[in-house]
Amino acid sequence: MAFSLGVHILMVPFGVALPFITLLMHFRALRTGDPVAWLLARRWSAVMAVQFAVGVVTGTVLSFEFGLLWPGMMGRWGDVFGLGFGVEAWAFFLEAVLISVYLYGWRRLGRWTHFALGVPLPLVALLGAFGILAANSWMNSPRGFRLGANGDPVGVDVRKAVFTPMFGPEYWHFVVAMFMTAGFVVGGVYATGLWRGRRDRYHRLGFTVPFTAGAVLAPVQLFLGDFIARSVFHQQAVKFAAMELVWKTDTHVPEYIFGRLNPDGSVSGGIKIPQLDSVLAGFRPSTRVTGLTSVAADDRPTASQATIAHTAFDVMVVLGSLLLLLALWYAWAWWRHRDLPRSRWFLRAAAGAGIACLIAVEAGWVTTEVGRQPWIVYGYMRVSEAVTATSAGTLWAVLGVVVLGYATVLTVFVVVLLRMRTRWRDQDERNGARQGARPSAGEPPESATPYGPRPHRVPGGRR
């Protein structure tokens, strides 16, 4: 499950946010008539379609794994938090329809009509994220039910089960992370070209629009990250203790940047900052922070699990802070010169920003899931009670099949993207599109799309 989720989550930023970035460029093309903007929007829509196909495969495997690997959880709690998966399924169905309409509408529809039919795409993607985050936030702060005489949930209140205390912090932190990641990844592709000397309008525009979206969201994400950490402090005190390596409940608790928790409660390595953890949790050094030893050993993460959650949390925070500095560098250069930063070091950093975002996304999910141990439904069901009783040999065999299948799908995905890039580069070298040359006279700028009906045959010419 960890492997499948770890792979699938790399696709999620593009499924959620790439339609929005594509529509931003599409709107710019409509407003300005810029042929380079038309070209970029059209090409990004093609990438969006390929990515959606890959996301379908990786997401479908996860859906099966919920039922096959966690029968104890789904059988007992499915009636309480299953609504989120239903919402996500409907969102997926709508997204498939809307992507099809958007792709095939390049030639068949009027320009503004085509754009208007694409506008719901980001909203449907947000709806899908709503479903998944509703389920996960319920697992972190279960609400909306009471336990019957036999210990099973009864009297389900759907509204309370969906809108749990952790839902808002998780949802907005996740959504902004997805948009920020997609912006920096797409911008990083064109930053690589700029760094290698391709300073044409094609690369500048391809970099500026998505990277600006990511840079604008970087300070927002810092605020939301602080908000969700404080929400964990209030709603999941032991999980917060694992994230911050707090062994005993106390005030004036120090903050450790990295470091390793030992079984006796001591911390090895890392940077210790006195009193900072209490200040971050409650804005004053006298804030009382719950420690891991406040509960029995069987009800808290082990020292190794706490170290994993803490390290992942620190990786996420450090990378987020560095990305914020990069966004401020970009904003400063734009404010001073109305141009991109001229330093090659900035372009190197911008080229790696997307990879940093993907690592931060993975680290965030590791923090969420490992920090909750040993609970799969926080405070109500342990992982050991929820997991399948299938033999280890069978599970290893299935894992091998999943790894092989994912490796094949991702290899095909990368090969297709590289071939698309090569084809587009060859086209640009032939017709000068990167220098902003307009398409042939009388031919709309989106006519070269590989979707929809073929162009009419011109007498004496080619299709």
Salt bridges, closest charged atoms under 4 A:
ASP34 OD2 - ARG201 NH2 2.20
ASP152 OD1 - ARG76 NE 3.82
ASP200 OD1 - HIS203 ND1 3.07
ASP226 OD2 - ARG230 NH1 2.67
ASP299 OD1 - ARG382 NH2 2.43
ASP314 OD2 - HIS310 NE2 3.06
ASP339 OD1 - ARG204 NH2 2.61
GLU369 OE1 - ARG372 NH2 2.60
ASP428 OD1 - ARG43 NH2 2.87
ASP428 OD2 - ARG434 NE 3.24
GLU446 OE2 - ARG111 NE 3.49
